[in-house]
């Protein structure tokens, strides 16, 4: 059993990683993390998550789509920077939540997927692998859905995730507990 102090250290230490070493991690460890992720709490045991593991060809097409978005709003230089950054990411996957046709169940399913993400990120972090969760503009484009092969009528995007060995681990601090806790009599 994991010691409480070790778990607290893992939870406090995990960071979103923006820049990765070039060497790929491989999908085996990602599949291990997905196996752990699927044990997240989920209302009514709907298991709403769908993980799309992206190969190099799809990841490159998404990077080109994101660059094109930047080109149209920010210019050529921004487009090239976006493409360079995204094409340097060693691993990509997409997580969606199955739609239920009921607003409450949809919300519960999305919340369950967020719990699954935390499981996955913590598992990878303790293996030395960082993750970045993004819902940037490219993830709202029909071209993105087409590239991934998802139907936005049947699935709600939770995010596009980048993973790999961190180049650097960012530091963070959080507000004091007293600032976020509201005590009621």
Residue pairs with C-beta under 8 A, 6 or more apart in sequence:
10 122
10 125
10 126
11 122
13 125
14 121
14 122
14 125
15 125
15 130
15 166
15 169
15 170
15 171
15 172
16 130
16 131
16 132
16 133
16 170
17 130
17 131
17 132
17 162
17 164
17 166
17 167
17 168
17 169
17 170
18 132
18 170
19 88
19 166
19 167
19 168
20 88
20 89
20 90
20 130
20 162
20 163
20 164
20 165
20 166
20 167
21 90
21 164
21 165
21 166
21 167
22 88
22 90
23 90
23 164
23 165
24 90
24 91
24 164
25 90
25 91
25 129
25 163
25 164
25 165
27 53
27 91
29 124
29 127
29 129
30 53
30 91
30 93
30 124
30 163
31 53
32 123
33 119
33 120
33 123
33 124
33 127
34 51
34 120
36 119
36 120
36 123
37 49
37 51
37 116
37 117
37 119
37 120
37 123
38 47
38 49
38 116
39 119
40 49
40 112
40 113
40 115
40 116
40 118
40 119
41 112
41 115
42 48
42 108
42 109
42 112
42 115
42 116
43 105
43 108
43 109
43 111
43 112
44 105
44 108
46 98
46 100
46 105
46 108
46 109
46 112
47 112
48 97
48 98
48 100
48 109
48 110
48 112
48 113
49 95
49 96
49 97
49 98
49 112
49 113
49 116
49 158
50 95
50 96
50 97
50 98
50 150
50 155
51 93
51 94
51 95
52 93
52 94
52 95
52 96
52 148
52 149
52 150
53 93
54 62
54 92
54 93
54 94
54 148
58 92
58 147
58 148
59 86
59 87
59 89
59 92
60 87
61 147
62 86
62 92
62 138
62 144
62 147
62 148
62 160
63 82
63 83
63 86
63 87
64 83
65 138
65 141
65 143
65 144
65 147
66 82
66 83
66 86
66 136
66 137
66 138
67 79
67 80
67 82
67 83
67 86
68 79
69 82
69 137
69 138
69 141
70 78
70 79
70 81
70 82
71 78
71 79
89 162
89 164
90 163
90 164
90 165
91 162
91 163
91 164
92 160
92 161
92 162
92 163
93 160
93 161
93 163
94 148
94 150
94 157
94 159
94 160
94 161
95 113
95 116
95 117
95 157
95 158
95 159
95 161
96 113
96 150
96 155
96 156
96 157
96 158
97 106
97 109
97 110
97 112
97 113
97 155
97 156
97 158
98 109
98 154
98 155
98 156
99 106
99 109
99 153
99 154
99 155
99 156
100 106
100 109
106 156
109 156
110 156
110 158
113 158
114 158
117 133
117 158
117 159
117 161
120 131
121 131
121 133
124 130
124 131
124 163
125 131
128 165
129 163
129 164
129 165
129 166
130 163
130 164
130 165
130 166
130 169
131 161
131 162
131 163
132 161
132 162
132 163
133 159
133 160
133 161
134 159
134 160
134 161
134 162
135 157
135 159
135 160
136 160
138 144
138 160
139 157
139 159
139 160
140 157
142 152
144 160
145 151
145 152
145 157
150 157
